[in-house]
């Protein structure tokens, strides 16, 4: 197995730490199924032939890219950041609404006093 960093440099297997990152398949080689023709003569001289499966088709992973968690936040980290930003916007909007409500009360009081 050949390992690469995110920048494309080859990495020795000893530098792969799955607690600090994860592997993504980079290169895969497909191997076709291996078969042979088998036959058997049945009573009466009938020849029966078929394809015998010796080895099924499979994909061999030849190389992988190592991606560190610290370089790429998880989906949960992205959601948490978005929710924190949203909570901040909500707090700012609530503060502005309070200020607008106070200003309207002042305007109403001034208007009531002039009438």
Backbone bond lengths (Angstrom), bond angles and torsions (degrees), N, CA, C in turn:
res aa  C-N    CA-C-N  psi(-1)  N-CA   C-N-CA  omega(-1)  CA-C   N-CA-C  phi
1 X - - - 1.443 - - 1.524 108.36 -
2 X 1.321 115.54 137.54 1.463 121.49 177.60 1.524 107.43 -110.16
3 X 1.325 115.88 132.31 1.458 121.34 179.94 1.524 109.75 -112.63
4 X 1.334 115.61 143.15 1.456 122.09 178.13 1.521 109.92 -127.26
5 X 1.328 115.37 152.17 1.464 120.44 172.62 1.526 107.36 -81.93
6 X 1.310 116.46 175.43 1.464 120.52 178.45 1.515 112.13 -65.40
7 X 1.306 117.12 -22.50 1.462 121.08 179.13 1.521 111.96 -89.05
8 X 1.330 117.55 -0.58 1.460 121.45 177.30 1.510 115.48 93.88
9 X 1.320 117.74 5.17 1.463 120.81 178.87 1.529 109.58 -83.55
10 X 1.332 116.28 143.51 1.466 120.12 177.71 1.519 109.67 -69.44
11 X 1.332 115.35 140.23 1.463 121.66 178.97 1.520 109.78 -119.45
12 X 1.327 117.50 140.08 1.462 119.15 172.21 1.536 108.93 -71.13
13 X 1.305 116.81 150.37 1.468 121.71 -178.41 1.522 112.03 -58.25
14 X 1.332 117.57 -27.91 1.462 120.95 -178.73 1.526 112.45 -66.60
15 X 1.330 118.08 -20.92 1.464 121.26 -178.95 1.532 112.78 -86.78
16 X 1.311 117.00 -3.36 1.465 120.71 -179.85 1.524 108.01 -85.98
17 X 1.333 116.63 117.89 1.459 123.10 177.89 1.524 107.47 -125.26
18 X 1.324 116.45 104.53 1.459 120.71 -174.86 1.523 113.60 -71.49
19 X 1.333 118.01 -6.67 1.460 120.03 172.68 1.522 110.19 -83.44
20 X 1.324 117.13 -20.32 1.462 121.11 -179.29 1.522 112.62 -106.37
21 X 1.316 117.25 -4.47 1.456 120.24 -178.74 1.515 110.58 -170.11
22 X 1.325 115.58 -169.61 1.469 120.23 -179.10 1.523 109.42 -145.90
23 X 1.323 115.76 165.76 1.458 121.96 -177.39 1.523 110.57 -107.78
24 X 1.327 115.06 141.65 1.462 122.07 176.04 1.525 106.46 -123.88
25 X 1.327 116.37 132.93 1.463 120.00 179.46 1.526 109.86 -60.90
26 X 1.318 115.23 134.49 1.472 120.98 -178.56 1.527 110.42 -109.57
27 X 1.318 116.72 -48.58 1.458 120.87 -178.30 1.526 108.80 -133.23
28 X 1.316 114.80 129.72 1.460 121.32 179.92 1.524 108.45 -126.94
29 X 1.324 116.32 137.72 1.460 121.69 177.65 1.532 108.00 -113.00
30 X 1.339 115.70 126.73 1.460 120.09 179.50 1.536 109.40 -89.65
31 X 1.315 116.19 131.19 1.461 122.05 176.86 1.528 107.90 -111.25
32 X 1.318 114.99 127.01 1.466 120.51 179.71 1.530 110.50 -71.71
33 X 1.302 114.67 158.36 1.467 120.30 177.06 1.526 109.29 -64.88
34 X 1.318 115.24 146.41 1.466 120.67 176.53 1.524 107.96 -106.12
35 X 1.325 115.67 126.43 1.471 121.05 -178.10 1.521 109.89 -134.89
36 X 1.291 115.01 166.90 1.462 120.62 170.04 1.532 107.44 -144.40
37 X 1.298 115.00 158.84 1.462 120.16 179.54 1.523 109.19 -88.54
38 X 1.314 114.89 126.23 1.468 120.55 177.62 1.527 107.38 -114.00
39 X 1.301 115.90 156.04 1.465 119.20 179.54 1.515 110.54 -148.43
40 X 1.322 113.98 159.43 1.461 120.45 178.76 1.525 106.73 -150.35
41 X 1.324 115.08 136.59 1.461 119.67 177.52 1.520 108.31 -92.53
42 X 1.322 114.78 121.94 1.459 120.96 179.84 1.519 110.02 -87.13
43 X 1.331 117.10 160.46 1.470 118.75 175.79 1.531 110.16 -54.82
44 X 1.271 116.70 139.03 1.455 122.28 -177.67 1.510 111.75 95.68
45 X 1.336 116.73 1.36 1.457 121.08 175.78 1.522 115.37 84.74
46 X 1.334 117.63 9.26 1.470 119.98 179.15 1.530 108.47 -77.56
47 X 1.344 115.00 127.76 1.454 120.58 179.71 1.524 108.48 -96.61
48 X 1.310 115.36 120.45 1.459 122.15 179.06 1.524 107.63 -105.26
49 X 1.359 116.68 124.09 1.463 120.00 178.07 1.531 109.30 -124.32
50 X 1.344 115.77 151.94 1.464 121.20 179.20 1.522 109.27 -156.13
51 X 1.333 114.30 164.83 1.458 120.28 175.81 1.518 108.40 -90.27
52 X 1.307 116.21 123.37 1.463 122.16 178.87 1.524 108.18 -98.39
53 X 1.352 117.48 125.80 1.464 121.80 179.22 1.529 109.25 -81.08
54 X 1.342 116.10 118.88 1.459 121.16 177.38 1.524 111.01 -91.85
55 X 1.339 115.38 -40.61 1.460 120.65 -177.66 1.531 106.95 -149.64
56 X 1.341 117.27 124.05 1.467 118.67 -178.66 1.536 111.50 -69.95
57 X 1.329 115.76 161.07 1.463 120.74 175.92 1.529 108.96 -65.17
58 X 1.321 116.26 148.31 1.468 120.10 178.23 1.519 109.96 -156.00
59 X 1.334 115.35 160.95 1.458 122.05 175.88 1.523 108.22 -106.89
60 X 1.312 115.92 130.62 1.460 121.95 178.72 1.524 108.56 -105.68
61 X 1.314 116.95 124.21 1.456 121.35 177.02 1.521 107.23 -82.22
62 X 1.315 115.90 118.60 1.460 121.75 -174.94 1.527 111.30 -95.26
63 X 1.352 116.46 -36.95 1.462 119.31 -179.45 1.521 109.74 -146.23
64 X 1.335 114.71 155.58 1.457 121.46 -179.56 1.527 109.50 -137.88
65 X 1.332 115.52 155.32 1.458 121.97 175.80 1.519 108.44 -105.89
66 X 1.329 115.66 132.59 1.467 122.37 179.28 1.523 108.56 -93.63
67 X 1.335 116.31 122.21 1.459 122.00 -179.42 1.520 108.03 -117.34
68 X 1.328 115.59 123.13 1.463 120.47 -179.19 1.524 110.14 -80.98
69 X 1.343 115.97 141.88 1.462 120.87 178.70 1.518 111.51 -61.22
70 X 1.314 118.47 -39.40 1.462 122.14 -175.58 1.522 111.10 -62.40
71 X 1.324 117.55 -31.36 1.456 121.19 -178.94 1.524 112.20 -80.18
72 X 1.313 116.16 -21.33 1.457 120.76 -176.81 1.518 108.93 -134.10
73 X 1.337 117.13 107.70 1.463 118.51 178.89 1.531 110.86 -62.72
74 X 1.315 115.14 149.20 1.457 119.11 177.82 1.519 109.57 -73.15
75 X 1.303 117.35 167.58 1.469 121.91 178.36 1.526 109.74 -60.49
76 X 1.321 117.25 -36.68 1.460 121.40 178.49 1.530 110.77 -63.59
77 X 1.351 116.85 -39.87 1.462 120.93 177.63 1.531 110.59 -62.95
78 X 1.332 116.87 -41.85 1.464 120.94 179.48 1.522 110.98 -64.26
79 X 1.331 117.33 -41.49 1.463 121.52 179.31 1.521 110.18 -66.24
80 X 1.337 117.08 -42.57 1.461 120.67 179.07 1.532 111.04 -61.66
81 X 1.323 117.41 -42.03 1.464 121.58 178.05 1.521 110.76 -62.83
82 X 1.337 116.86 -44.26 1.464 120.91 179.71 1.523 110.83 -63.49
83 X 1.334 117.98 -41.23 1.463 121.12 179.32 1.529 111.49 -66.74
84 X 1.320 116.98 -37.03 1.466 120.54 177.30 1.530 110.47 -64.31
85 X 1.341 116.22 -42.83 1.470 120.10 177.45 1.523 110.84 -63.50
86 X 1.331 117.10 -41.81 1.462 121.68 179.07 1.525 111.04 -63.33
87 X 1.324 117.34 -41.47 1.465 121.11 178.32 1.531 110.30 -62.76
88 X 1.321 117.58 -38.05 1.457 121.69 177.11 1.525 111.64 -64.74
89 X 1.335 117.00 -41.73 1.464 120.47 178.30 1.528 111.00 -65.05
90 X 1.324 116.36 -39.66 1.463 120.47 179.03 1.526 110.20 -63.73
91 X 1.323 117.63 -42.95 1.464 121.42 178.83 1.526 110.77 -63.48
92 X 1.343 117.54 -41.55 1.469 121.05 177.89 1.530 110.75 -63.07
93 X 1.326 116.57 -43.58 1.469 120.30 179.67 1.526 111.05 -64.97
94 X 1.309 117.98 -39.40 1.468 121.60 178.78 1.524 110.06 -63.60
95 X 1.337 117.13 -41.32 1.468 120.81 178.75 1.531 110.08 -64.02
96 X 1.342 117.50 -42.68 1.466 121.06 178.56 1.523 111.09 -63.83
97 X 1.324 117.01 -40.62 1.474 120.28 178.23 1.523 110.99 -62.81
98 X 1.339 117.06 -40.07 1.472 120.65 177.32 1.529 110.38 -62.17
99 X 1.343 116.72 -42.01 1.463 120.82 178.98 1.527 111.12 -65.14
100 X 1.334 116.41 -41.08 1.465 120.11 179.58 1.521 111.03 -66.79
101 X 1.320 116.40 -39.90 1.466 119.91 178.25 1.529 110.71 -63.31
102 X 1.324 117.73 -41.72 1.469 121.39 178.44 1.526 110.40 -64.32
103 X 1.331 116.23 -39.89 1.471 119.61 178.84 1.517 110.42 -65.23
104 X 1.315 118.96 -39.84 1.468 122.39 178.46 1.527 110.97 -64.71
105 X 1.323 116.77 -39.04 1.467 120.59 177.74 1.527 109.25 -62.83
106 X 1.349 117.16 -41.76 1.464 121.30 178.43 1.528 110.77 -64.16
107 X 1.307 116.84 -43.52 1.472 121.22 179.47 1.516 109.94 -63.03
108 X 1.346 115.89 -43.42 1.461 119.74 -179.99 1.533 110.88 -63.05
109 X 1.331 116.34 -39.03 1.475 120.56 179.43 1.514 110.52 -66.44
110 X 1.335 117.13 -41.92 1.462 120.92 178.39 1.524 109.63 -64.29
111 X 1.338 115.46 -44.81 1.472 119.94 -179.73 1.529 110.28 -62.64
112 X 1.309 117.93 -39.29 1.470 120.86 -179.74 1.517 111.01 -68.31
113 X 1.292 117.80 -33.69 1.451 122.54 -179.95 1.529 112.51 -73.49
114 X 1.322 119.00 -28.84 1.455 122.86 -179.09 1.516 111.58 -80.93
115 X 1.304 117.83 -21.04 1.469 120.00 -176.80 1.494 112.00 -81.51
